[in-house]
Amino acid sequence: MENEAEKPAAWATCTLDGSGQITIQLHGELDIASVSAVESQIASSLPVAPARCVVDLAGLTFMDSSGIALLIRVANRCTDIDVHNPADNVRQVLEVTGLADRLGLAPCE
């Protein structure tokens, strides 16, 4: 059994489907200390120029500006990107910075 000390602060799971869409699920606390390892996980799974990328933030409990920078770097490699399920505080930062449209963030309903 994995104990808390061995558990990474943040991690990504990536799934590529037959149409060229990659789904990236982010988990944990994505910050300056964990972003490098998460970016490495994503880079190893991300095709050169995926047609579509969906980033699911449902499992993310915290994200600082380094996490937002990571989202921008992922978006710059994709033809089309959509960010789903951000926590309210993350959504607010993406909207205030003007990144909501660039990241395909759907408006609140």
Helices and strands as residue ranges (DSSP letters): E 10-16, E 21-30, H 35-45, E 52-63, H 65-77, E 80-84, H 88-96
